[in-house]
Amino acid sequence: MVLFTFHLFAGGGGGLLMDAILGHIPIGAVEINPYCRNVLLQRQCDGFLPTFDIWDDVRTFRSDNPDTAPYIRGLQERAGELAICGGFP
């Protein structure tokens, strides 16, 4: 079974890199720090991480936000094969 992962408070992506090593498929992340988001984007560009959406604020990443609601519905459709991960500061 394929395991998809979504990371809250992703930081520079240490957990995402481990997912890739373990064969899990990262499909999204939320990180408020601009420097950390840039690190994640660079790791995608360098091929260390697959391409996925990176959101900038967990407070606005909500199902009642029209900008994020469609994405969240997509996550809910994968609920049986999705792990929500968090690197809380």
Secondary structure as UniProt FT lines:
FT   STRAND          4..8
FT   TURN            11..12
FT   HELIX           14..22
FT   STRAND          25..30
FT   HELIX           34..45
FT   TURN            46..47
FT   STRAND          53..55
FT   TURN            58..60
FT   TURN            63..64
FT   TURN            66..68
FT   HELIX           69..77
FT   HELIX           79..81
FT   STRAND          82..86
//
